[in-house]
Amino acid sequence: MGRVTSIDQRATAEMSRLSVNLTGDTMAALKELADRRGSTVSETIRRAIAVLKYFDDQVERGSEIAVIEDMGDGKTQVNKVILLG
């Protein structure tokens, strides 16, 4: 019978290790995001990359990214997000 491999073992085998230099402020923000989501720093970085890739892909296709802010009293404000870099 073949070897049984769990999903976690396969995912770990497919991952790459990366060393990144972050400022103190950036690391604090990363930890805050991870804590807020009840996640690990590594998972938070993976999610951030996935979100940035999604936004970048949408902009490449001609879409615009916006944040709709509730201003109260039934009013909203639309803020266009511009990806730099």
DSSP file (Angstrom, degrees, kcal/mol; ACC not computed):
  #  RESIDUE AA STRUCTURE BP1 BP2  ACC     N-H-->O    O-->H-N    N-H-->O    O-->H-N    TCO  KAPPA ALPHA  PHI   PSI    X-CA   Y-CA   Z-CA
    1    1 A M              0   0    0      0, 0.0     3,-0.1     0, 0.0     0, 0.0   0.000 360.0 360.0 360.0 145.7    0.0    0.0    0.0
    2    2 A G        -     0   0    0      1,-0.1     2,-0.2     0, 0.0     0, 0.0  -0.177 360.0 -88.2 -70.8 163.5    1.3    3.5   -0.8
    3    3 A R        -     0   0    0      1,-0.1     2,-0.5     2,-0.0    -1,-0.1  -0.516  38.1-134.1 -72.6 134.1    2.5    6.0    1.8
    4    4 A V        -     0   0    0     -2,-0.2     2,-0.5    -3,-0.1    -1,-0.1  -0.802  22.6-171.6 -93.1 127.6   -0.1    8.2    3.4
    5    5 A T        -     0   0    0     -2,-0.5     2,-0.0     4,-0.0    -2,-0.0  -0.977  17.6-131.8-121.5 128.3    0.8   11.9    3.6
    6    6 A S     >  -     0   0    0     -2,-0.5     4,-2.0     1,-0.1     5,-0.2  -0.300  24.5-113.1 -72.6 162.7   -1.3   14.4    5.5
    7    7 A I  H  > S+     0   0    0      1,-0.2     4,-2.7     2,-0.2     5,-0.2   0.900 118.1  54.7 -61.3 -41.3   -2.3   17.7    3.9
    8    8 A D  H  > S+     0   0    0      1,-0.2     4,-2.4     2,-0.2    -1,-0.2   0.897 107.0  49.9 -61.4 -40.8   -0.1   19.5    6.4
    9    9 A Q  H  > S+     0   0    0      2,-0.2     4,-2.2     1,-0.2    -1,-0.2   0.908 112.1  47.7 -65.4 -40.8    2.9   17.5    5.4
   10   10 A R  H  X S+     0   0    0     -4,-2.0     4,-1.4     2,-0.2    -2,-0.2   0.921 112.1  49.4 -66.0 -42.6    2.3   18.1    1.7
   11   11 A A  H  X S+     0   0    0     -4,-2.7     4,-0.6     1,-0.2     3,-0.3   0.914 112.0  48.3 -62.9 -42.8    1.8   21.9    2.3
   12   12 A T  H >< S+     0   0    0     -4,-2.4     3,-1.0     1,-0.2    -1,-0.2   0.897 108.6  54.1 -64.1 -40.2    5.0   22.1    4.4
   13   13 A A  H 3< S+     0   0    0     -4,-2.2    -1,-0.2     1,-0.2    -2,-0.2   0.799 109.7  48.7 -64.2 -28.2    7.0   20.2    1.7
   14   14 A E  H 3< S+     0   0    0     -4,-1.4    -1,-0.2    -3,-0.3    -2,-0.2   0.519  93.7  98.4 -90.3  -6.3    5.9   22.7   -0.9
   15   15 A M    <<  -     0   0    0     -3,-1.0     2,-0.4    -4,-0.6    -3,-0.0  -0.476  60.1-146.2 -85.9 154.0    6.8   25.8    1.1
   16   16 A S        -     0   0    0     -2,-0.2     2,-0.3     2,-0.0    -2,-0.1  -0.892  15.8-124.1-114.6 148.1    9.9   27.9    0.8
   17   17 A R        -     0   0    0     -2,-0.4     2,-0.4     2,-0.0     0, 0.0  -0.728  29.3-173.2 -91.5 142.1   11.7   29.6    3.6
   18   18 A L        -     0   0    0     -2,-0.3     2,-0.5     2,-0.0    -2,-0.0  -0.999  16.7-149.6-138.7 135.9   12.3   33.4    3.2
   19   19 A S        -     0   0    0     -2,-0.4     2,-0.4     2,-0.0    -2,-0.0  -0.927  21.9-177.3-106.3 128.5   14.2   35.9    5.3
   20   20 A V        -     0   0    0     -2,-0.5     2,-0.6     2,-0.0    -2,-0.0  -0.980  22.6-138.8-129.7 136.8   12.9   39.4    5.3
   21   21 A N        -     0   0    0     -2,-0.4     2,-0.4     0, 0.0    -2,-0.0  -0.853  29.3-180.0 -93.7 122.9   14.2   42.6    7.0
   22   22 A L        -     0   0    0     -2,-0.6     2,-0.0     4,-0.0    -2,-0.0  -0.937  27.2-118.5-123.6 145.6   11.4   44.7    8.5
   23   23 A T     >  -     0   0    0     -2,-0.4     4,-2.5     1,-0.1     5,-0.2  -0.309  36.2-105.8 -69.5 165.1   11.5   48.0   10.3
   24   24 A G  H  > S+     0   0    0      1,-0.2     4,-2.3     2,-0.2     5,-0.2   0.897 121.8  50.5 -59.5 -41.4   10.2   48.0   13.9
   25   25 A D  H  > S+     0   0    0      2,-0.2     4,-2.3     1,-0.2    -1,-0.2   0.899 110.9  48.4 -64.8 -41.1    7.0   49.7   12.8
   26   26 A T  H  > S+     0   0    0      2,-0.2     4,-2.4     1,-0.2    -2,-0.2   0.912 112.2  48.5 -66.5 -41.9    6.4   47.2   10.1
   27   27 A M  H  X S+     0   0    0     -4,-2.5     4,-2.6     2,-0.2    -2,-0.2   0.898 110.8  51.2 -64.9 -40.3    6.9   44.3   12.4
   28   28 A A  H  X S+     0   0    0     -4,-2.3     4,-2.3    -5,-0.2    -2,-0.2   0.913 111.2  48.0 -62.6 -42.2    4.6   45.8   15.0
   29   29 A A  H  X S+     0   0    0     -4,-2.3     4,-2.5     2,-0.2    -2,-0.2   0.904 111.3  50.8 -64.4 -41.1    1.9   46.3   12.4
   30   30 A L  H  X S+     0   0    0     -4,-2.4     4,-2.4     2,-0.2    -2,-0.2   0.926 111.9  46.4 -62.3 -46.0    2.4   42.7   11.1
   31   31 A K  H  X S+     0   0    0     -4,-2.6     4,-2.8     2,-0.2     5,-0.2   0.892 111.2  52.7 -64.1 -39.2    2.1   41.3   14.7
   32   32 A E  H  X S+     0   0    0     -4,-2.3     4,-2.7     2,-0.2    -2,-0.2   0.925 110.6  47.4 -61.9 -44.8   -1.0   43.5   15.3
   33   33 A L  H  X S+     0   0    0     -4,-2.5     4,-1.8     2,-0.2    -2,-0.2   0.918 112.7  48.9 -62.3 -43.8   -2.7   42.1   12.1
   34   34 A A  H  X>S+     0   0    0     -4,-2.4     5,-3.0     2,-0.2     4,-0.7   0.928 113.7  46.4 -62.4 -45.3   -1.8   38.5   13.1
   35   35 A D  H ><5S+     0   0    0     -4,-2.8     3,-0.8     1,-0.2    -2,-0.2   0.916 110.0  53.6 -62.7 -43.8   -3.2   39.0   16.6
   36   36 A R  H 3<5S+     0   0    0     -4,-2.7    -1,-0.2     1,-0.3    -2,-0.2   0.853 115.9  39.2 -59.9 -36.1   -6.3   40.7   15.3
   37   37 A R  H 3<5S-     0   0    0     -4,-1.8    -1,-0.3    -5,-0.2    -2,-0.2   0.463 109.5-120.4 -93.6  -3.3   -7.0   37.8   13.0
   38   38 A G  T <<5S+     0   0    0     -3,-0.8    -3,-0.2    -4,-0.7     2,-0.2   0.907  73.9 122.8  64.8  40.3   -5.9   35.1   15.5
   39   39 A S      < -     0   0    0     -5,-3.0    -1,-0.2    -6,-0.2     2,-0.2  -0.652  65.0 -95.6-125.8 176.6   -3.3   34.0   13.0
   40   40 A T     >  -     0   0    0     -2,-0.2     4,-2.1     1,-0.1     5,-0.1  -0.542  33.0-114.6 -90.3 162.8    0.4   33.5   12.7
   41   41 A V  H  > S+     0   0    0      2,-0.2     4,-2.3     1,-0.2     5,-0.2   0.913 118.0  52.3 -60.9 -42.9    2.8   36.1   11.3
   42   42 A S  H  > S+     0   0    0      1,-0.2     4,-2.4     2,-0.2    -1,-0.2   0.922 110.4  46.4 -61.5 -45.0    3.6   33.7    8.4
   43   43 A E  H  > S+     0   0    0      1,-0.2     4,-2.5     2,-0.2    -1,-0.2   0.876 110.6  53.7 -66.5 -36.1    0.0   33.2    7.5
   44   44 A T  H  X S+     0   0    0     -4,-2.1     4,-2.4     2,-0.2    -1,-0.2   0.895 109.1  48.5 -64.7 -40.1   -0.6   36.9    7.7
   45   45 A I  H  X S+     0   0    0     -4,-2.3     4,-2.4     2,-0.2    -2,-0.2   0.925 110.8  50.9 -64.7 -44.2    2.2   37.5    5.3
   46   46 A R  H  X S+     0   0    0     -4,-2.4     4,-2.1     1,-0.2    -2,-0.2   0.919 112.4  46.9 -59.4 -43.1    0.8   34.8    2.9
   47   47 A R  H  X S+     0   0    0     -4,-2.5     4,-2.6     2,-0.2    -1,-0.2   0.911 110.3  52.5 -65.1 -42.0   -2.6   36.5    3.1
   48   48 A A  H  X S+     0   0    0     -4,-2.4     4,-2.6     1,-0.2    -1,-0.2   0.905 110.1  48.3 -61.1 -41.2   -1.1   39.9    2.5
   49   49 A I  H  X S+     0   0    0     -4,-2.4     4,-2.6     2,-0.2    -1,-0.2   0.912 111.2  50.5 -64.6 -42.4    0.7   38.7   -0.6
   50   50 A A  H  X S+     0   0    0     -4,-2.1     4,-2.2     2,-0.2    -2,-0.2   0.901 112.1  47.4 -62.7 -41.1   -2.5   37.0   -1.9
   51   51 A V  H  X S+     0   0    0     -4,-2.6     4,-2.7     2,-0.2     5,-0.2   0.932 112.6  48.4 -66.5 -45.7   -4.5   40.3   -1.4
   52   52 A L  H  X S+     0   0    0     -4,-2.6     4,-2.9     1,-0.2    -2,-0.2   0.905 111.7  50.2 -61.1 -41.7   -1.8   42.4   -3.1
   53   53 A K  H  X S+     0   0    0     -4,-2.6     4,-2.8     2,-0.2    -1,-0.2   0.917 110.6  49.7 -62.7 -42.8   -1.7   39.9   -6.0
   54   54 A Y  H  X S+     0   0    0     -4,-2.2     4,-2.4     2,-0.2    -2,-0.2   0.949 113.8  45.2 -60.2 -49.2   -5.5   40.0   -6.4
   55   55 A F  H  X S+     0   0    0     -4,-2.7     4,-2.5     1,-0.2    -2,-0.2   0.928 114.2  48.8 -60.4 -45.6   -5.5   43.9   -6.4
   56   56 A D  H  X S+     0   0    0     -4,-2.9     4,-2.5     1,-0.2    -1,-0.2   0.907 110.8  50.4 -62.3 -42.8   -2.5   44.0   -8.8
   57   57 A D  H  X S+     0   0    0     -4,-2.8     4,-1.4     2,-0.2    -1,-0.2   0.903 110.8  50.1 -60.9 -41.5   -4.2   41.5  -11.2
   58   58 A Q  H  <>S+     0   0    0     -4,-2.4     5,-2.6     1,-0.2    -2,-0.2   0.918 111.2  47.6 -64.4 -43.4   -7.4   43.6  -11.1
   59   59 A V  H ><5S+     0   0    0     -4,-2.5     3,-1.7     1,-0.2    -1,-0.2   0.898 108.0  55.9 -64.5 -40.1   -5.6   46.8  -11.9
   60   60 A E  H 3<5S+     0   0    0     -4,-2.5    -1,-0.2     1,-0.3    -2,-0.2   0.831 105.7  52.8 -59.7 -31.8   -3.7   45.1  -14.7
   61   61 A R  T 3<5S-     0   0    0     -4,-1.4    -1,-0.3    -3,-0.2    -2,-0.2   0.446 128.6 -99.1 -84.0  -0.4   -7.1   44.1  -16.2
   62   62 A G  T < 5S+     0   0    0     -3,-1.7    -3,-0.2     1,-0.3    -2,-0.1   0.473  78.8 135.3  98.9   2.9   -8.2   47.8  -16.1
   63   63 A S      < -     0   0    0     -5,-2.6     2,-0.4    -6,-0.2    -1,-0.3  -0.381  46.4-135.1 -79.0 162.2  -10.3   47.7  -12.8
   64   64 A E        -     0   0    0     -2,-0.1     2,-0.4    18,-0.0    18,-0.1  -0.909  10.0-139.1-115.0 148.6  -10.1   50.3  -10.1
   65   65 A I  E     +A   81   0A   0     16,-0.6    16,-3.3    -2,-0.4     2,-0.3  -0.898  28.2 172.5-108.0 135.0   -9.8   49.5   -6.4
   66   66 A A  E     -A   80   0A   0     -2,-0.4     2,-0.5    14,-0.3    14,-0.2  -0.977  28.7-140.9-142.5 154.5  -11.8   51.6   -3.9
   67   67 A V  E     -A   79   0A   0     12,-2.7    12,-2.9    -2,-0.3     2,-0.7  -0.974  17.4-150.1-113.1 127.6  -12.8   51.8   -0.3
   68   68 A I  E     -A   78   0A   0     -2,-0.5     2,-0.5    10,-0.2    10,-0.2  -0.886  15.2-160.9-101.9 116.9  -16.3   52.9    0.5
   69   69 A E  E     -A   77   0A   0      8,-3.4     8,-2.4    -2,-0.7     2,-0.7  -0.833  16.6-131.1-104.5 130.3  -16.5   54.6    3.9
   70   70 A D  E     -A   76   0A   0     -2,-0.5     6,-0.2     6,-0.2     3,-0.1  -0.699  22.4-177.0 -77.8 116.5  -19.7   55.1    5.8
   71   71 A M  E     -     0   0A   0      4,-2.5     5,-0.2    -2,-0.7    -1,-0.1   0.418  42.1-113.7 -94.8  -0.1  -19.8   58.8    6.8
   72   72 A G  E >  S+A   75   0A   0      3,-0.7     3,-2.2     1,-0.0    -1,-0.3  -0.075  92.5  66.8  86.3 166.8  -23.0   58.5    8.8
   73   73 A D  T 3  S-     0   0    0      1,-0.3     3,-0.1    -3,-0.1    -1,-0.0   0.788 131.3 -62.0  53.0  31.7  -26.4   60.0    8.1
   74   74 A G  T 3  S+     0   0    0      1,-0.3     2,-0.3     0, 0.0    -1,-0.3   0.562 106.7 128.1  75.9   8.3  -26.8   57.8    5.0
   75   75 A K  E <   -A   72   0A   0     -3,-2.2    -4,-2.5     2,-0.0    -3,-0.7  -0.741  36.9-170.1 -99.6 146.3  -23.7   59.3    3.3
   76   76 A T  E     -A   70   0A   0     -2,-0.3     2,-0.4    -6,-0.2    -6,-0.2  -0.936  11.2-149.9-129.6 155.8  -20.8   57.4    1.9
   77   77 A Q  E     -A   69   0A   0     -8,-2.4    -8,-3.4    -2,-0.3     2,-0.6  -0.995   9.7-148.2-125.8 131.6  -17.4   58.5    0.6
   78   78 A V  E     -A   68   0A   0     -2,-0.4     2,-0.6   -10,-0.2   -10,-0.2  -0.887  12.6-168.6-102.3 122.5  -15.6   56.5   -2.1
   79   79 A N  E     -A   67   0A   0    -12,-2.9   -12,-2.7    -2,-0.6     2,-0.3  -0.949  16.6-136.9-113.8 118.3  -11.8   56.6   -1.8
   80   80 A K  E     -A   66   0A   0     -2,-0.6     2,-0.5   -14,-0.2   -14,-0.3  -0.544  14.8-139.7 -73.4 134.5   -9.8   55.3   -4.8
   81   81 A V  E     -A   65   0A   0    -16,-3.3   -16,-0.6    -2,-0.3     2,-0.6  -0.850  13.5-161.2 -96.9 126.4   -6.8   53.1   -3.8
   82   82 A I        -     0   0    0     -2,-0.5     2,-0.6   -18,-0.1   -18,-0.0  -0.941  10.1-143.6-110.6 120.7   -3.7   53.7   -5.9
   83   83 A L        -     0   0    0     -2,-0.6     2,-0.3   -28,-0.1    -2,-0.0  -0.727  20.1-159.7 -85.3 122.5   -1.1   50.9   -5.9
   84   84 A L              0   0    0     -2,-0.6    -1,-0.0     1,-0.2    -2,-0.0  -0.678 360.0 360.0 -98.1 153.7    2.4   52.3   -6.0
   85   85 A G              0   0    0     -2,-0.3    -1,-0.2     0, 0.0    -2,-0.0   0.452 360.0 360.0 108.0 360.0    5.5   50.6   -7.0
